[in-house]
Amino acid sequence: MREGTSLAIIQSISDSQQDLIVVFEDDAPILINRAFKKFFAVSSLDEYKEEFGPFINNFVPHPSYFHSEKIAKGSSWVDAILELEESERIVSMMTSAYEPHAFLVKVRKIDGYVIAVFEDITQTLIKRIMIENNASIDQPSGAYAKNYFLHIVQSYQDAASFNKKIISAILIKSDMKSESELPELVKHFKGIIRQDDMLIRWGDNSLLLIYLVDNLTNAQRMMDKIDTEGCSFTLITQKEKESIKELIKRID
């Protein structure tokens, strides 16, 4: 099989992937996939080369991640990152809008070529860090913290898309007189909802229940199920092609 034909096949396959994929020859990129072009807001490999220069320049010099200053003199970034444990092969790169993302790097050498796959693990890292710092839970209530939910919100959207579900939300407002009553209210709702549902402290006297459903009928059934005296409930269900961030704006 000719080289041009092989690269065309790799291009076609890689363009169908969500991960960023780059093929290198002699440390120079010779193929980038559609996800890579979208991340860096370029239309072609030539445009990428003109705007970004050497590939190693993409790696943000963050102390927690792999970058150029961690490469021994005379070594390539590929050889240097392969010396690390697989779990430590993480780099940080910026989008065209200067938003930092963390990527787990998978590298494979084949017949003089290097195929590098960059898996976006930004949401996973944020979730892990916040859990380790006990920042996922709102301490006074025992529900999830609002900031935690807003940090991992894209992961919830990804789960909905993967499972072909829609996201539904119920805003729960309580007429309780004191914050000390909130833990019991949270405990009450946790005893009703499913394990994968998220109960979030949304405001001083409000909670937000986020859950996945197949249709609007099942969304309504959940609201009927949690109906509780002393609380008011507002059902907000994701519209077609609406993102979870747009849904949250409607809640607020």
N, C-alpha and C positions, 0 to 999 in steps of 0.2 A: 504493500500500500504506500503511495507517495506521501511525502511529508505534508503537502498542502491539503490532501484529502483527510489525513489523520487529524490535522488541526481543525478542519471544518467540522469533523464529527465531534471532537472535544468541545468546540465552541457551541454546537447545538445542544449537547448534553448539559454543559455547564450553565447555559443561559436559562435552563429550567430549574436551577437550584436557587434557594434563598440565601445560602452562604455566599460570601465573596470568594471568588476563585481566580487565581493568577497562575499562568504557566510561564516559567523562566527558562532561558537558555543563556548560559554564561553570565548568570546574575542579572540579566536584563529581561524584563517582562515582554513576552511575545504574544500573549493572549490574556484578555480580561473578560469576565462574564458580565451579563446584564446587571446583576446585583451590584457588582463593583462599580460599574459606570454610574449607576444611580446614586450610590453612596457618595462618590466624589463629584457628581454632577458634571460628567463629561460624556461626549457622544461617541468617542473612539479612543483606541489605544494611543494613536498619535497625539491627540489632544491631551490625554493624560500625561504623556511623556513631556510635552512642552510646558505644561503648567506645574508639574510636581517634581520633576528631576529624578534623582536617584531614589529608588524604592524605600531605602532605609529611612529617608527623611519623613516618611509617613508616621513613623512610630514616635509618639509623644514621650519625651524624657521624664516619665513619671517613675518615682522610686519603687513603686510596687510592681511595675511591669517591665518587660524586656524592651530594650531600646539600644541605640548605637553605642552608648557609653559602656555597655556591658559586653561588647564584642572585643575579643583579644586582637591585637595588632596582627594583620596578615590573614585574619580569618573572615569568612563571609558570614552574613547574618543567618543564613540557613544552617551552616555548620554549628554556629554558636547556639542557636535556639534548640538544635537537636541534642545538645549536651545537657539540657535541662530535663527535669522530670516532666512527663506529659502534662500534669496538672499545673505546672509553672510556666508553660508556654503561652503566656498571655501578653498581648500588646494593647496599647491604647491608640486609637486613630480618630481624627476629627472629620466630621462631615463638612461639606462646603459652607454650612451655616455655623461652623465652629462649635458643634456639639460633640463632646467626647463620647466614644463608645469603646467598650472593652471586647476583645476578641480572643477566643481560644484558637491557637494556630496548629493546624495539622499539615505536616510536610511529608512529601513522598518523592523520592528520586527514581526516575525511570529513563534508562537509555540516554543519559546526558541531559535530560530535562528535569526540572523541579516543578512539581504541582503543589501549590500552597492553598489551603482552604482556611478561610477565616470565619469562624462561627461566632456570631454576636451573642455574648453572654452578659451584656450590660445589666439587664433586668435580674438575672440570676445572682450576679454579684451584689447588687443593691439589696436584694431580698436577704441574702446570706449575712451581709454586714449588719443590716438592721436587726435581724433576729439575734445575731451574736451580741449586739449591743442592747438587747432587750427593748428595742425601739418599735417593735411591731405591735405591742399591746398598749392600749390606753390604761394606765395603772388604776385610776379611780373607778373605772367601770368594768374592766375585764374584757371589753370588746376590742376589736382591732383599732389601731390608731389611724386617724384620717391621713396623716402624712405618709404612713407606711403604705396604705392602699393606693394613694396617688403616685407613689414611686413604682409600684408593681402593676399599675393599671394595664399596661400594654401586655403583660404576661396573661392577664385575665382575658383580654381581647383575643390573644393568640389561642388560648384554650377553647374559647367559644368558636372560633373559626375552624379549628382542628376537629372539634366534635360536631360541627354543623348545627350549632345551637344559637339562640339569641339571648342577649343579656337583659335581665329584668331587674328593676330596683324598686324597693318599697321604702319610702321615707316615713319613719315612725316618729311622731311627736308625742311627748308625754306631758301630762299636766301635773307631774310630781312637784312637790313643794321644796324638796331638798335633794342635792346631789347624792346624798347618802342612800337614797332609794334606788339609784341607778344600777348598782351591782345586782340587786335582786331581779330587776327588770331584764337585765342582760342574761342572767342565769335562766330566767323564764323562757326567753326567746331561743336561747341555745338548746334548750330541751325539746324544742319543737322543730327547728330547722335541720337540714341535712348537714353532714360533715363537710361537704365541699362548698357550702354556702358561706358567705362572708358577712358577719355582723360588725358594723363599723360605728364608732362614736363620731357622729357627724357635727354635733353642736352641743350647747349646754344641756338642752333637754331633748335632743333628737338623736336617733340612730338611723343608719342606712343598711338595709339588707340587700346584698347583691347576690344574684343567683342565675343559673342557666336553665333555660326551658326550651321546649320544642315549638311552642305556639302561645298565643295570647290567652287561650283558655286555661292552660296550665299556670300561666303567670297569675291569673286571677285566683286560681285555686289556692296558691300559696298565700295570698293576702287573706282569703277566707279562713285559712288554717291558723294564721297567727293572730287573728282578731282578738283583741284584749281590751277589757274595760279600762278606761282612763287614758287611752291612747287614740290618736287619729292616724290614719294611714293614707298615703298617696302612692299610687302605682304608676311607675314610669317604665315603659318597655321600649327596647331598642327598635328604631325604625329601620326599614330596609336601607342598606348601605350607610347607616349611621355608625360612626365610630363610638367607642366607649367614652372618649373625651368629650364628644358632642353631647352624649347622653348626660354626662355629669354637669355640663353647662345648663342643661334643661332642669336638672335637679336643683342646682343653686339658684 
